[in-house]
């Protein structure tokens, strides 16, 4: 690597909107994020499937009928 052309890669503090704070390494000293792995619904297991127009039920009905006669 050439000397003097790369930014400093230092320890960084990341703070989330939920109050979680952790350290990593980055070229900036502080990073603020809205969502982290401690509060994201996918990682916490609280993610819910929102079916506002009945698409999932319609899919299940359609392929339950097609699957029963195809053997």
C-alpha positions in Angstrom: 0.0 0.0 0.0 1.2 3.5 -0.7 1.9 5.7 2.2 -0.3 8.7 2.9 -3.2 8.0 0.6 -5.4 5.8 2.8 -7.7 7.1 5.5 -7.1 6.2 9.2 -9.0 2.9 10.1 -9.7 3.3 13.8 -12.0 2.0 16.5 -15.5 3.4 16.0 -18.6 3.6 18.3 -21.9 2.6 16.7 -25.1 3.8 18.5 -28.6 2.6 17.6 -31.9 4.3 18.1 -32.9 1.6 20.6 -30.0 2.6 22.9 -27.7 -0.2 22.0 -24.0 0.8 21.7 -21.2 -1.3 20.3 -17.7 -0.8 19.0 -16.3 -1.8 15.6 -13.7 -0.4 13.2 -14.3 2.3 10.6 -12.8 5.4 9.1 -15.3 7.6 11.1 -15.3 8.0 14.8 -19.1 7.7 15.4 -21.9 6.1 13.5 -25.6 6.4 14.3 -28.0 3.8 12.9 -31.8 3.6 13.2 -32.0 -0.2 13.6 -29.5 -2.8 14.7 -29.4 -6.5 15.1 -30.7 -6.3 18.7 -33.9 -4.4 17.7 -34.5 -5.6 14.1 -37.7 -7.8 13.9 -36.0 -10.4 11.7 -33.2 -11.0 14.2 -35.4 -10.8 17.4 -38.0 -13.2 16.0 -40.9 -10.8 16.2 -41.3 -10.4 12.5 -44.9 -11.0 11.4 -46.2 -11.8 7.9 -48.7 -9.0 7.0 -51.3 -10.4 4.6 -53.6 -7.5 3.9 -55.3 -8.8 0.7 -55.4 -12.6 1.4 -52.6 -13.4 -1.0 -51.0 -16.1 1.1 -54.4 -17.9 1.6 -55.1 -17.6 -2.1 -51.7 -19.1 -2.9 -52.2 -22.0 -0.5 -55.7 -22.8 -1.9 -54.5 -22.6 -5.5 -51.5 -24.9 -5.0 -53.2 -27.3 -2.7 -55.7 -28.1 -5.5 -52.9 -28.4 -8.1 -50.8 -30.6 -5.9 -53.5 -33.1 -5.0 -54.1 -34.2 -8.7 -50.6 -34.3 -9.9 -49.2 -37.7 -9.0 
